[in-house]
Amino acid sequence: MESATRLTELHRTFVLPSPLKESRPREVRLTGGGRALFVVALLLFTSAIGALIGLSQEARRQAENRRALAEHGAMAVGEVTRLWASGDNKQKVVYRFVAEGQTHQGDIKVSAARRRELTVGSPIAVRFLPGTPDVNDLGGTPRSGMPAALAPIAAVIIGAGGALCLWGIGFQRRLLEEGRVAPAIVTGHATQTTQHGKHRSMTYDFPLLSGAIASGKSATSSKPPAIGSVITVIYDPERPQRNKVYPLSLVEPAR
């Protein structure tokens, strides 16, 4: 009750920060952080296009090699040259074979059962493409290659990162252009420890134009404002749960 009374009094006596005194919609511009995030978004979109083209070409190349090996492949007896006892390469086999007068090398991951049958120096059947022995595989059905669907999936995932960056910029831009400004009282601090480190946040209450009290939460630095401190927030008049502590990180008043 005391907090609500204090907020009501703060709202009555609150003086808008000078950059926010102009009428809405306010003119805004990107901060240094906003410009950097915009560049990141462009890089992600460019990477998405590159991934789509590059992975599509690689999937097509692998499919063509599999088809050529299945239709025109010749057989040779090779030799296992390296095996790993543990780790990510435990099922990887490196082998060499002679074809068309030259020694060639290949590597492949095999099943755990097949791996247990092999030792360094073991003979192993190799299928290669005449005229292009560097295109080779172990004997039997050519291994499956990169799925054709991987390219668009990867492009969508990378592009989604760029879209998320632009969404963050757009959210703050709309909030600063159209949002209402209000004083807020810091009500609590929290620290969450994850494998990526410590994440600090604070909670706060602020009054709406109607007189109701709304709440918000924001990430904060290692030295957040003390509980009971007065800060400034900007909120969406139609959806007050959309609010941010002022100043914003990605956009600022243009004047």
SVG drawing of the C-alpha trace seen along z (x, -y; Angstrom):
<svg xmlns="http://www.w3.org/2000/svg" viewBox="-8 -19 59 77">
<polyline fill="none" stroke="black" stroke-width="0.4" points="0.0,0.0 2.9,-2.3 4.5,-1.6 1.3,-2.3 0.9,-5.6 4.5,-6.5 4.0,-5.6 0.8,-7.7 2.7,-10.7 5.7,-10.1 3.4,-10.0 1.8,-13.3 5.2,-15.1 7.2,-13.2 9.2,-15.4 9.8,-13.8 13.5,-13.5 14.3,-16.3 14.7,-14.1 11.2,-12.6 9.2,-15.8 8.3,-16.1 4.9,-14.8 4.4,-11.4 5.3,-9.9 8.9,-10.8 11.7,-11.0 14.2,-8.3 17.5,-7.0 19.7,-4.0 22.4,-4.0 25.8,-2.6 24.5,0.8 21.5,0.6 23.7,-0.1 26.0,2.8 23.0,5.1 21.6,4.0 25.0,4.9 24.8,8.3 21.3,8.8 22.6,8.0 25.5,10.4 23.1,13.2 20.9,12.7 23.9,12.8 25.1,15.9 21.7,17.5 21.9,16.9 25.4,18.3 24.4,21.4 21.5,22.0 23.6,21.8 26.7,23.6 25.0,26.4 22.6,27.0 25.7,27.3 27.4,29.7 24.3,31.8 24.0,32.0 27.7,32.9 27.5,35.7 24.3,37.0 26.0,37.0 29.1,38.8 26.9,41.5 25.0,42.1 28.3,42.3 29.8,44.7 26.7,46.9 26.5,46.9 30.2,46.8 32.3,47.6 35.2,50.0 36.6,52.1 40.0,52.1 41.5,53.7 42.7,51.0 44.3,50.9 43.2,49.3 45.9,46.7 44.4,45.1 41.8,45.8 40.8,43.9 40.2,45.6 38.0,43.0 36.5,39.5 34.5,38.0 36.5,39.9 36.0,43.4 34.1,44.7 36.2,42.9 38.4,45.1 41.2,43.7 42.3,45.9 44.4,45.9 44.3,47.8 46.0,47.9 44.1,47.1 45.3,46.1 48.9,46.3 48.6,43.9 48.0,44.2 44.8,42.4 43.4,41.9 39.9,41.7 38.1,41.5 34.7,42.5 32.7,43.1 31.4,46.7 29.0,48.4 30.3,49.5 30.0,53.1 32.1,52.6 34.7,50.6 35.2,53.5 36.2,55.7 39.0,53.4 42.6,52.9 45.3,50.8 46.6,52.7 43.4,54.6 42.4,55.1 39.3,53.2 37.2,53.1 37.1,49.7 34.8,48.5 36.2,45.7 35.2,43.8 37.4,44.6 39.1,41.5 38.4,39.7 39.7,42.0 39.5,39.3 35.7,39.9 35.6,43.1 33.8,45.0 34.0,48.3 32.7,51.3 29.0,52.0 26.2,49.5 27.6,45.9 27.0,44.1 24.2,41.6 25.3,38.0 24.0,34.6 20.2,34.4 18.9,32.0 16.6,30.5 19.6,29.4 20.3,26.3 16.9,24.6 16.7,25.6 20.1,24.1 19.2,21.0 15.9,20.5 17.6,21.0 20.4,18.5 17.9,16.0 15.7,16.3 18.6,15.0 18.8,11.9 15.0,11.5 15.2,11.7 17.8,8.9 15.6,6.7 12.6,7.5 14.5,6.3 15.4,3.1 11.8,2.6 10.4,3.3 12.5,0.7 11.9,-1.8 8.1,-1.5 8.2,-1.7 10.3,-4.9 8.2,-6.4 4.7,-5.7 5.3,-4.6 4.2,-6.5 6.8,-7.5 6.4,-6.8 8.5,-6.7 9.1,-3.3 10.3,-2.0 12.9,0.9 11.3,3.7 13.8,6.5 17.0,8.0 17.8,11.5 20.9,13.4 20.7,16.6 23.8,18.7 24.0,20.8 26.8,22.4 27.2,19.1 27.8,17.1 25.7,15.0 22.7,13.2 21.4,10.3 17.9,8.8 15.7,6.3 12.0,6.0 10.1,2.7 6.5,1.3 5.2,-1.7 1.8,-3.6 -0.4,-3.6 -2.3,-6.6 -5.5,-4.9 -4.0,-4.8 -3.4,-1.0 0.0,0.4 2.0,2.5 5.2,4.5 8.3,5.1 11.6,6.9 14.9,6.0 18.4,7.3 20.8,5.2 24.5,4.7 26.5,6.0 25.7,2.7 21.9,2.3 19.9,-0.6 19.1,0.0 15.7,1.4 13.4,-1.6 15.3,-3.7 13.3,-5.6 14.0,-4.8 12.3,-5.8 10.4,-3.3 8.6,-3.5 5.6,-1.3 3.1,-0.4 -0.2,-2.1 -2.3,0.7 -0.1,3.5 1.8,2.2 3.5,5.6 5.6,4.4 7.9,2.0 11.6,1.1 13.9,-0.8 14.9,-4.2 17.4,-4.8 17.0,-2.0 20.1,-0.1 19.2,-0.1 17.4,-3.4 17.4,-7.0 15.6,-10.2 16.8,-11.9 16.8,-15.2"/>
</svg>
